[in-house]
């Protein structure tokens, strides 16, 4: 019976290290906004609001191309179905000619 679990390869990152690397890249892209002391009643300070604005902007910029691509998926599927039917009919015709 095989060993349970996988051996870690040299140089392979653990999921925690990969997540930290992603987070570090994200912070660099947004800008390092330090958390200032929170107001006594809770709420958000200017740094939190600015951080969220930048994070939302980056999220929207990242997902826009994906959204546009998804719009064309149905057209592509319809086109592929038509092409499939064309080649299926062609195969049937050529098979009949070959049998004759």
C-alpha positions as CSV (number, residue, x, y, z in Angstrom):
1,X,0.0,0.0,0.0
2,X,1.3,3.5,-0.9
3,X,2.4,6.1,1.6
4,X,-0.3,8.4,2.8
5,X,0.4,12.0,2.0
6,X,2.8,13.4,-0.5
7,X,6.5,14.1,-0.1
8,X,7.4,17.7,-0.3
9,X,9.8,18.4,-3.2
10,X,12.7,20.6,-2.6
11,X,11.8,24.2,-3.4
12,X,8.1,23.5,-3.4
13,X,6.1,26.0,-1.5
14,X,3.7,25.1,1.2
15,X,0.1,26.5,0.9
16,X,0.8,28.9,3.7
17,X,3.9,30.2,2.1
18,X,2.1,30.6,-1.3
19,X,-0.7,32.4,0.4
20,X,1.7,34.8,2.1
21,X,3.5,35.4,-1.2
22,X,0.2,36.2,-2.8
23,X,-0.8,38.5,0.0
24,X,2.5,40.3,-0.1
25,X,2.1,40.9,-3.9
26,X,-1.4,42.2,-3.3
27,X,-0.2,44.6,-0.6
28,X,2.5,45.8,-2.9
29,X,0.0,46.4,-5.7
30,X,-2.5,48.2,-3.5
31,X,0.1,50.1,-1.5
32,X,1.1,49.5,2.0
33,X,-1.5,51.2,4.1
34,X,-0.8,50.9,7.8
35,X,-3.7,50.3,10.1
36,X,-4.0,53.4,12.3
37,X,-5.6,53.2,15.7
38,X,-9.3,52.4,15.5
39,X,-11.8,54.9,16.7
40,X,-13.2,54.1,20.2
41,X,-16.7,53.4,18.8
42,X,-15.5,51.0,16.1
43,X,-16.1,52.1,12.6
44,X,-13.5,52.7,9.9
45,X,-10.7,55.3,9.6
46,X,-9.5,57.0,6.4
47,X,-6.8,54.4,5.8
48,X,-9.4,51.5,5.9
49,X,-11.6,53.3,3.4
50,X,-8.7,54.1,1.1
51,X,-7.5,50.5,1.2
52,X,-11.0,49.2,0.3
53,X,-11.3,51.7,-2.6
54,X,-8.0,50.5,-4.0
55,X,-8.9,46.8,-3.4
56,X,-12.3,47.1,-5.1
57,X,-10.7,48.9,-8.1
58,X,-8.1,46.2,-8.5
59,X,-10.8,43.5,-8.2
60,X,-12.9,45.2,-10.9
61,X,-9.9,45.6,-13.2
62,X,-9.1,41.9,-12.8
63,X,-12.5,40.5,-13.4
64,X,-13.6,42.7,-16.3
65,X,-11.7,40.6,-19.0
66,X,-13.2,37.4,-17.5
67,X,-16.7,38.8,-17.7
68,X,-16.2,39.9,-21.3
69,X,-14.9,36.4,-22.2
70,X,-17.9,34.7,-20.6
71,X,-20.3,36.8,-22.7
72,X,-18.9,35.1,-25.8
73,X,-19.0,31.6,-24.5
74,X,-22.5,30.9,-25.6
75,X,-21.7,32.2,-29.1
76,X,-18.7,29.9,-29.3
77,X,-20.6,26.9,-28.1
78,X,-23.3,27.5,-30.7
79,X,-20.6,27.9,-33.4
80,X,-18.9,24.7,-32.3
81,X,-22.2,22.8,-32.3
82,X,-22.9,23.8,-35.9
83,X,-19.4,22.9,-37.0
84,X,-19.7,19.5,-35.2
85,X,-23.0,18.8,-37.0
86,X,-21.4,19.8,-40.4
87,X,-18.5,17.3,-39.9
88,X,-20.8,14.6,-38.5
89,X,-22.9,14.8,-41.7
90,X,-19.7,14.9,-43.8
91,X,-18.5,11.7,-42.1
92,X,-21.8,9.9,-42.7
93,X,-21.8,10.9,-46.4
94,X,-18.2,9.8,-46.9
95,X,-18.8,6.5,-45.0
96,X,-21.8,5.7,-47.3
97,X,-19.7,6.5,-50.4
98,X,-17.0,4.2,-49.1
99,X,-19.5,1.4,-48.4
100,X,-20.8,1.7,-52.0
